[in-house]
Amino acid sequence: MEIKKIMVVGSGFMGAGIAQVALQAGFDVVMNDTTPELAERGVAKITENFDRLVSKGKLDEDRKKNLLARVARSFSLEDAAGADLAIEAAFENFDVKKGIFEKLDAVCRPEVIFATNTSSISITKLAAVVKRPDRFIGMHFFSPVPVMELVEIISGLKTSAETAETIMGIAKRMGKQGVRVKDVPGFLVNRINSALRNEAYNCMTEGVASIEDIDRALKLALRHPMGPFELADFVGLDVGLAVARTLHDGYKDVKWRPNLTLEKLVRSGDLGRKTGKGWYDYTSGEKKPRKDVDF
């Protein structure tokens, strides 16, 4: 089946990024979220990114208008009826994703492929909620989507080889490099990243170095563009905690136990950049060490 139209479910940072690269790859896109305002928010984010490309001379105004003319707003999953591929980029919660895919399964044609952008939830478990597990796959993009080249392609137990091949081709058309990964807790990159981040948290807890110095040391020594605390704030502490819990539940190994301070921060509503405070304080518009809590 030729894929022409993609519905992206979830208009947040990841969903808008996926919709943007899909548009730039020549697909028609349906930007879906639960309300008209949220769907419009996703399109506004895409427009903002295109405006930035225009200001840098990497996109002209006519091309921008043509791209934006191919994105439709949607606040009902019923609109997936005309889609050839649905990519879910909703909150990292099994029950939320389960509800979305059950509704999509009832609306979409049997040949439509379902992909999830989950960063850690089992593909096989999610595929079990639909009647097309052979057409269900993990398509894990990295943030920010328009910039990062990697997409993890994760097959569930019953994902067909044809589905995996189709999604690998879609990723390539979007300008991404697909890497095939087994369906294990945390997949590949998040598993390795979580191990590094957990050790950074342990060093903080043991007083080996300050948060700022741990970030500085890893950037200088490993050439990482962001330190582990900076990256955790950028991604969202709630997302990081969800991944940590998935790894801990999946491997039953104490080494994946979520850091207690991380749990407290999430419980208090300090989720990183998006809420103004996380491991750092961003309320002034700049990243600063936190003075209001004692880590």
Salt bridges, closest charged atoms under 4 A:
ASP28 OD1 - ARG70 NE 3.32
ASP33 OD2 - ARG41 NH2 3.88
GLU40 OE1 - ARG73 NE 3.02
GLU48 OE2 - LYS45 NZ 3.75
GLU48 OE2 - ARG52 NH2 3.20
ASP51 OD1 - LYS64 NZ 2.72
GLU61 OE1 - LYS64 NZ 3.45
ASP84 OD1 - ARG109 NH2 2.87
GLU88 OE2 - LYS97 NZ 2.43
GLU92 OE1 - LYS97 NZ 3.62
GLU102 OE2 - LYS98 NZ 2.98
ASP105 OD1 - ARG132 NE 2.79
GLU111 OE2 - ARG109 NH1 3.14
GLU152 OE1 - HIS140 ND1 2.84
GLU165 OE1 - ARG180 NH2 2.76
ASP213 OD1 - ARG216 NH1 2.28
GLU230 OE2 - LYS219 NZ 3.09
GLU230 OE2 - LYS287 NZ 2.31
ASP238 OD1 - LYS274 NZ 2.90
GLU263 OE2 - ARG245 NH2 3.90
GLU263 OE1 - ARG267 NH2 3.73
ASP270 OD2 - ARG290 NH2 2.84
ASP292 OD2 - LYS277 NZ 2.91
ASP292 OD2 - ARG290 NH2 2.90
